[in-house]
Amino acid sequence: MELVLQKGLKHQQDAVNAISEVFTGVEITPPNAFFENPGFSLADPSLIGNIKELQKNLPVEYRSKRRSSEYLNLDIKMETGTGKTYVYTQAIYALHNQYGFNKFIIAVPSLAIKAGTAQFLKDPYVKRHFSDVCNYGTEIELGILEAQTRKKNRRSYFPSAVADFVKGSNMNSKKIYVLLVNMQLLAVRKNGMLSRDDYDYGVEGFYRPLDALRSTRPIVIIDEPHRFDRGQKSFQVITDELKPQSIIRFGATFPEISSGRGRNKVTVKDYENLLYDLNACQSFNQNLIKGVTKEHFEPASKLEEKVKITSMSLETLWQLFTMLLREL
């Protein structure tokens, strides 16, 4: 069975446009080496002005004041089932087409999501859709980082997915280089696959994979950001070791930040430069997701009667759980 993708769905195109418009008028500097992304300054006034303009339609409490000093964080909030994978894939194509960025790392929280994302990005129909139907005229060269096992001869082989990603040249305008990695592989451990520097060979003079990836000045895309809170080790590796120019988080749910204690404790969602908010209510009103129908029973007497649910589909249970989360 082949996928059927539609171009230009408003709820998806608006999210892609928001990301692209962040860089409107921003000075993009050429890369210093063939394996680097172009650069930009976090202090560029156009960058700051564009974000403020894009946030005008958001509730005041969503216009976060937090600003990372080392990278540009952008948040896209989209309800589950509204096409986040499609949106961040198209955003990759758009950022390459308009600004020349061609090195992206996609971080996902689980092997199941990793497999689904890989299948989507490798699908020939998906490639034709973005190249021909959407008129980008280019395609993604996908590398998938997998766990390694030591060979019997004890030789240490530099991760091929990292080497291919780094060696991808920005001189090839028809290629976008994407590395897909699950969060477990990002956690730095002693002699971990990405943190070791004792490989038999390196790439572009780098023998430590994290250093090689950092040299590309990547843009990191995080799927399901509530699994990557700021105290989580994988997130710290992304910020401290990969040092991306930008982190773009796509999710229906975001981490929370708490301050104070006891009655003075305040908990807020960890939004940073939220650009687009497609919440559960909006998604339902636009017929993008299904709702949950409930029926009220009139008691036979004045006493309240109990109603027992004997069965419920997994899909309905997930929808109900999502709605309850929105009410918290």
C-alpha positions in Angstrom: 0.0 0.0 0.0 1.4 3.4 -1.0 1.3 6.6 1.0 -1.0 9.4 -0.2 0.4 12.8 0.6 -1.4 16.1 0.0 0.5 19.3 -0.7 -0.3 22.6 0.9 -2.7 21.6 3.7 -3.2 24.9 5.6 -2.6 23.5 9.1 0.7 22.1 8.0 1.9 24.8 5.6 1.3 27.5 8.3 3.8 25.6 10.6 6.4 25.3 7.8 6.0 29.0 6.8 6.5 30.1 10.5 9.8 28.3 10.6 10.9 29.8 7.3 9.8 33.3 8.1 12.0 33.3 11.2 15.0 33.8 8.9 13.5 36.4 6.6 16.0 39.2 6.2 18.5 37.5 8.5 22.1 37.7 7.3 23.1 34.1 6.3 26.9 33.8 6.2 28.6 31.3 3.9 30.1 28.1 5.4 33.8 28.0 6.1 34.2 24.4 4.9 32.4 22.1 2.5 30.9 20.0 5.3 29.4 23.0 7.3 26.0 24.6 7.3 25.8 28.3 6.6 25.7 30.4 9.7 23.7 33.3 11.3 24.0 35.5 14.3 21.7 35.1 17.3 21.9 38.9 17.8 20.6 39.6 14.3 17.8 42.2 14.8 15.7 40.6 12.0 15.8 37.3 13.8 14.4 38.8 17.0 11.9 40.9 15.2 10.6 38.0 13.1 9.9 35.9 16.2 8.0 38.7 17.9 5.9 39.2 14.8 5.1 35.5 14.5 4.1 35.3 18.2 1.5 38.1 18.0 -1.3 35.6 17.4 -0.4 33.5 20.4 -1.7 33.9 24.0 0.6 36.1 26.0 1.6 33.3 28.4 2.9 31.3 25.4 5.3 34.1 24.4 8.2 32.8 26.5 10.9 35.2 27.6 13.6 32.5 27.9 16.4 32.9 25.3 19.2 30.4 24.9 22.5 32.1 24.6 24.2 29.4 22.6 21.6 28.3 20.0 18.3 29.4 18.5 15.4 27.4 19.9 12.1 27.3 18.0 9.0 25.4 19.1 6.1 24.0 17.0 3.1 22.6 18.9 0.9 20.2 16.8 -1.6 17.8 18.1 -0.9 14.0 17.6 -2.1 12.9 14.3 -1.9 16.2 12.5 1.3 15.4 10.5 4.3 16.5 12.5 6.7 14.2 10.6 5.5 15.6 7.3 5.8 19.2 8.6 9.4 18.8 9.9 10.4 17.0 6.7 9.0 19.8 4.6 10.6 22.4 6.9 14.0 20.7 6.2 13.4 21.1 2.4 12.2 24.7 2.8 15.2 25.7 5.0 17.6 24.2 2.4 15.8 25.7 -0.6 15.6 29.2 0.9 18.7 29.5 3.0 21.1 26.7 2.0 21.0 24.7 5.3 21.8 21.1 4.4 22.9 19.4 7.6 20.1 18.2 10.0 20.0 15.8 12.9 16.7 14.3 13.9 16.5 13.1 17.5 13.6 10.8 18.5 12.8 9.2 21.8 12.4 5.6 20.9 13.3 2.9 18.5 9.7 2.5 17.3 9.5 6.2 16.4 12.9 5.9 14.8 11.8 3.1 12.6 8.6 4.9 11.5 10.6 8.1 10.7 13.2 6.2 8.7 10.5 4.4 6.8 8.8 7.7 5.9 12.0 9.5 4.9 13.2 6.6 2.7 9.9 5.9 1.0 10.3 6.5 -2.8 6.9 8.1 -3.0 7.7 10.6 -0.2 11.0 11.5 -2.0 9.1 12.1 -5.3 6.4 14.1 -3.5 8.9 16.6 -2.0 11.2 16.7 -5.1 8.6 16.9 -7.8 5.1 17.7 -6.4 6.4 20.3 -4.0 9.0 21.5 -6.6 12.0 21.4 -4.2 14.1 19.5 -6.8 16.3 17.9 -4.3 16.3 14.9 -2.0 17.3 13.8 1.5 20.3 11.6 1.9 19.4 9.7 5.1 21.9 8.2 7.6 20.6 6.1 10.5 22.8 5.9 13.5 22.7 2.3 15.0 24.3 0.8 18.0 27.6 -0.9 17.4 29.1 -4.1 18.7 32.8 -4.8 19.1 34.4 -6.9 16.4 36.2 -10.1 17.4 39.5 -8.6 16.1 38.8 -5.6 18.5 39.2 -3.1 15.7 37.3 0.1 16.3 35.3 1.3 13.3 34.2 5.0 13.1 30.4 5.0 12.8 29.7 5.0 9.1 26.5 7.0 9.4 28.4 9.8 11.1 31.2 9.7 8.5 28.8 9.9 5.6 26.8 12.7 7.2 29.9 14.8 7.9 31.5 14.2 4.4 28.3 15.3 2.7 29.2 18.4 0.7 27.3 21.7 0.6 28.6 22.1 -3.0 25.9 19.5 -4.0 22.8 21.6 -4.1 20.6 18.5 -4.9 21.4 16.8 -1.6 20.3 17.4 2.0 22.1 15.3 4.6 20.0 14.1 7.5 21.2 11.9 10.4 18.5 10.1 12.4 19.3 9.1 16.0 17.4 7.8 19.0 18.0 9.4 22.4 19.6 6.4 23.9 22.6 6.7 21.6 23.1 10.3 22.5 23.7 9.7 26.2 27.4 10.1 26.8 29.0 7.2 28.6 32.6 6.2 29.2 33.7 4.6 25.9 30.3 5.3 24.4 30.0 5.1 20.6 29.8 8.8 20.1 32.1 10.0 22.9 35.1 7.7 22.2 38.2 8.9 20.3 40.2 5.7 19.8 38.8 4.7 16.4 41.2 3.4 13.7 40.3 6.3 11.4 38.3 9.5 11.6 36.6 11.9 9.3 37.9 15.4 8.3 40.5 15.1 11.0 38.0 14.3 13.8 38.4 11.0 15.7 35.6 11.6 18.2 32.1 11.3 16.5 30.6 14.1 18.6 33.3 16.5 17.6 32.8 15.5 13.9 29.1 16.2 14.2 29.6 19.5 16.0 31.9 20.7 13.2 29.0 20.6 10.7 27.1 23.4 12.7 23.9 21.3 12.4 20.3 22.1 12.9 18.7 19.6 15.4 15.1 18.6 15.1 13.6 17.0 18.3 10.5 14.9 18.0 8.3 14.6 21.1 10.1 17.2 23.2 8.4 16.2 26.5 10.8 13.2 26.4 13.8 15.5 26.1 13.5 17.9 29.1 16.4 20.1 29.8 17.6 18.0 32.7 17.6 14.8 30.6 21.1 13.6 29.6 20.4 13.3 25.9 19.2 16.9 25.7 22.4 18.0 27.5 24.5 16.1 25.0 22.7 17.9 22.2 23.3 21.4 23.7 26.8 20.8 25.2 28.4 18.4 22.7 26.7 18.9 19.4 26.3 22.6 19.9 23.7 23.1 17.1 23.0 26.5 15.6 19.3 25.8 16.1 17.1 23.3 17.9 13.5 23.0 16.5 11.2 21.1 18.7 8.0 19.5 17.3 5.4 18.0 19.7 1.9 17.9 21.1 3.3 18.0 24.6 6.2 19.9 26.0 8.3 19.6 29.2 7.3 21.6 32.3 9.4 23.9 34.4 8.6 24.4 38.1 9.7 27.1 40.5 9.1 27.8 44.2 7.9 25.3 46.8 4.7 24.3 48.5 1.9 26.8 47.9 4.2 29.1 46.1 5.1 26.4 43.6 4.4 27.4 40.0 4.6 25.0 37.0 4.5 26.2 33.4 5.1 24.6 30.1 8.7 24.9 28.8 8.0 26.9 25.6 10.8 28.8 24.1 10.1 30.9 21.0 6.8 29.0 20.3 5.8 29.9 16.7 2.8 27.8 16.1 0.1 26.3 18.3 -2.3 23.7 16.8 -3.9 22.4 20.0 -6.5 19.6 20.5 -9.5 22.0 20.4 -8.4 23.6 17.1 -7.5 20.2 15.6 -10.9 18.9 16.5 -12.8 21.9 15.1 -10.8 21.6 11.8 -11.7 17.9 11.6 -8.1 17.0 11.8 -8.6 14.5 14.6 -11.5 12.5 16.0 -13.3 13.4 19.2 -14.7 11.4 22.0 -18.5 11.1 22.2 -20.0 10.7 25.7 -23.6 9.8 26.6 -25.4 11.0 29.7 -27.6 8.5 31.5 -30.7 9.7 33.5 -30.8 7.8 36.9 -33.9 5.7 37.5 -34.1 7.2 41.0 -32.9 10.3 42.7 -29.8 8.5 43.8 -26.7 8.7 41.6 -26.0 5.6 39.7 -22.6 4.2 38.7 -21.8 3.6 35.0 -19.2 0.9 34.2 -17.2 1.0 31.0 -16.7 -2.6 29.8 -14.6 -1.9 26.8 -12.8 0.8 25.0 -10.6 0.9 21.9 -6.9 1.9 22.2 -7.5 4.8 19.9 -10.4 6.1 21.9 -8.5 5.7 25.2 -5.5 7.7 23.8 -7.9 10.5 22.6 -9.5 10.6 26.0 -6.1 10.7 27.8 -5.0 13.5 25.5 -8.1 15.5 26.2 -7.6 15.1 30.0 -4.0 16.3 29.7 -5.2 19.4 28.0 -7.5 20.1 31.0 -4.7 19.9 33.6 
